[in-house]
Amino acid sequence: MPWPSKIIKLFEITKSEGGRDESQFYGPYNVLLNYLSPFEQDFVVAPHYKRPQQSQSVDFTTIFIVSHDKHPVFFMEIKPLNHIQHISTRKGADKQMRENRNHF
C-alpha cells in the first residue's frame, strides 16, 4: 500500500531539515501510524513518555504504542536519522527495545 503524498512530504521535509533530533520525526510518525492504524478499526496510537532512571536528567524517552482493542500490537521509539548509519547504534536500539518490551 503506497503512502499518501502528504505523508511522504512530511518525512522529506523533516529529513531535509537534518533529522538530527529525533523529536523532529514525532509528528510525521504520529501521522503515519494513525494512517496505518485507523481509530475506526479500533486502533489507538499513543505516545508514552518514560522518565530516565536518574532523577537529575531531564532527557525523556518517547515511545509510540499502537494498540488494538486495548491490546498492544507494537511499539516504537524514534531515533535520530544518523543512527541507522552505524551498526553500534542499531544494536543499541535493538537492545533497548528488547529491554523495554517488558514494560508494556
C-alpha positions in Angstrom: 0.0 0.0 0.0 1.7 3.2 -1.1 1.7 6.1 1.4 -0.2 9.3 0.6 1.9 12.0 -0.9 1.2 14.3 2.1 2.8 11.8 4.5 5.8 11.3 2.2 6.2 15.1 2.0 6.2 15.3 5.8 9.1 12.9 6.0 11.0 14.6 3.2 10.7 18.0 4.8 11.9 16.6 8.2 14.8 14.8 6.5 15.8 17.9 4.6 15.9 19.8 7.9 18.7 17.5 9.1 16.8 14.9 11.2 19.5 15.1 13.9 16.9 15.4 16.7 14.5 12.5 16.9 11.7 14.8 18.1 11.6 16.3 14.6 10.1 13.0 13.4 7.4 12.7 16.1 4.8 14.5 14.0 5.4 12.6 10.8 5.5 9.2 12.6 2.3 10.1 14.5 0.5 10.9 11.2 1.9 7.7 9.6 0.9 5.4 12.5 -2.6 6.9 12.7 -3.0 6.5 8.9 -1.9 2.8 9.1 -3.8 2.1 12.3 -7.1 3.9 12.0 -9.2 4.6 15.0 -12.3 3.5 13.1 -10.9 0.0 13.2 -10.3 0.1 17.0 -6.7 1.1 16.9 -5.2 3.6 19.2 -1.8 5.3 18.7 -0.5 6.8 21.9 2.9 8.3 22.8 4.2 7.3 26.2 6.9 9.3 27.9 9.4 7.4 30.0 11.4 9.3 32.6 15.0 8.4 33.0 16.3 6.4 36.0 18.5 9.2 37.2 16.4 11.9 38.9 18.8 14.6 37.7 18.3 14.1 34.0 15.6 15.8 32.0 16.0 13.6 28.9 12.7 11.8 28.4 12.2 8.9 26.0 9.1 8.9 23.8 7.7 5.6 22.8 4.7 5.2 20.4 2.4 2.3 21.3 -0.1 1.0 18.8 -3.0 -0.9 20.4 -5.9 -2.8 19.1 -8.9 -3.3 21.4 -6.7 -2.3 24.3 -4.0 -4.9 23.5 -0.6 -3.6 22.4 0.3 -4.6 18.8 3.7 -3.0 18.6 5.7 -0.1 20.0 8.5 2.0 18.6 10.9 4.6 19.7 12.1 7.3 17.2 15.9 7.7 16.9 17.9 10.4 15.1 18.3 9.8 11.4 22.1 9.3 11.6 21.6 6.3 14.0 20.9 4.0 11.1 24.4 4.5 9.6 26.2 2.7 12.4 25.9 -0.9 13.4 26.6 0.0 17.0 23.7 2.4 17.3 21.4 -0.1 15.6 22.5 -2.8 18.1 22.0 -0.4 20.9 18.5 0.5 19.7 17.6 -3.2 19.4 18.9 -4.0 22.9 16.9 -1.1 24.3 13.7 -2.1 22.6 14.0 -5.7 23.8 14.6 -4.5 27.4 11.6 -2.1 27.2 9.1 -4.6 25.8 8.5 -6.0 29.3 7.3 -2.6 30.5 4.2 -2.5 28.3 
